[in-house]
Amino acid sequence: MEATRSKKRVIRDEICTIKLRAKRCIENRRHVNELLDIEKCLEGEDEQVVIAAVKALHKIFSRFLLAGEMYLEQKVTEDMKLTKEEEYRHWLQQQYTSVIGKFLELLESNNTQLREIVLSVLMKFVAKEGNHPITKAPAKQMCFPTKLFQKILLSLLSPNTNFQNVLAKFEEFFTYDDARYFIFRFLLSDMRQKSKTETGECYLSNVLSLLEHATFPVTNTEVLTNFLTRPPEEGISIKVNTLKEQKKLFTTVWLEFLRFKLSPSLYKRVLVILHDKVMPYMTNPLLLSDFLTDSFNVGGAISLLALNGLFVLVHKYNLEYPDFFKKLYSLLEPSIFHVKYRARFFFLTDLFLTSTHLPAYLVAAFAKKIARIALAAPPSGVLVALPLVYNLINRHPNCKNLLHRTDGCTDGDEDPYDPTEPDPAKCRALDSSLWEIKTLQSHYYHEVKKVAHKIDNPLHAEEIDLSKKLDTTVDDLFEEEVRKKLKTAHLTFEPPKGLLGTKDDKLKLCWTLE
């Protein structure tokens, strides 16, 4: 106990010493060498001491940057003769570079808090150096510190360490137009140097973690003005402050990324965000058509996730894909009720089949196939499938004969529908009936029975809202049943007397139960 108190006291004293040294460094040049002692604390074992050193060095170099104490007119070379003032400034630049290197090493730390603090400090250095350069900037050009920024990004795009959580913090920097531009420019340059077939998953995961947090201004103003560093002079138009150029660069970066060989997990992460986080900002979303059609043809969860992006291309950007509904129809298998993205699939299927201009044979095929696979679905799946079938019938009155057919096609033995036919136009769904729903009226779960019995009454004009049931699982249904209060049912009006409870009970002659 005493040893613990003593250790805490030592740590507290060390942190106080760091703060005092930082204060002396800032107040008087004579104490500037003390920043070397603070820098050594970055290698300490205690994380609180390291964090205190990081904050102290940030305070010191922020002060030097703001005061211009590290500024030199030109880059120093070996044969250059320097004044004492220039030597001092050059020495400060060297220590600044050394500290940056130590900070980049700390990004590899297992301590999440430390990593986030270090990243925040590094980005503050980017902002400070951009507004107060340490060397003379070329005329009519931005002062963005690209070298420092590239070092930060290079560390975060490590091929060995997954920085997904740290990179999530980068979202705030995408709100700055200059930071966004230089992120894209670095990503493009870095990815072009990598092998498209042999690059590791860790690097690609870090790149995707950065890209999936990319944002653009909500307004459509062509000239961008929100900068992290000093903006370009008024009236000067360069790529960094032009929205069109940034979107063009964003498009090129994504196309370059999609050329890599992606693992299934990365593939899914990409497909989940394409329709709402990528397509709206691309100069031409149709450039994704090959990637999405190839994904749609893969099968399984990949096909399911490609649906959304492909549908956006077909409806918003007039992509010609005649086999879209045929491929969607092929995804309707009993296993669809057990996949992770079941809710997304049924939501999108309902959305895709919303149009009242779809041919009756196509809608009938989907209604019939969904009803058929519902026979083997868990209760939670049936409660999604049946409302979807009702919505399809409601939208397309020509399909109501599936509910009212009485010409002998009302059971499985005589059903003309062919569930193995991959083409909806040839499966003969319109010649069949939805006897499957009638069968589900005998389901063991009372809620399924209740929904299935709706076909016995005229269908309402309004559609059934699927969203309430999309995410329902068997566990949810079980919990719902468990929470219900049991109601006791009276089976007799006379309380039982004796073992059998009847008036002529002969057993009471042999035993008494009082």
Beta strands, then each sheet from edge to edge (+ up, - down):
end
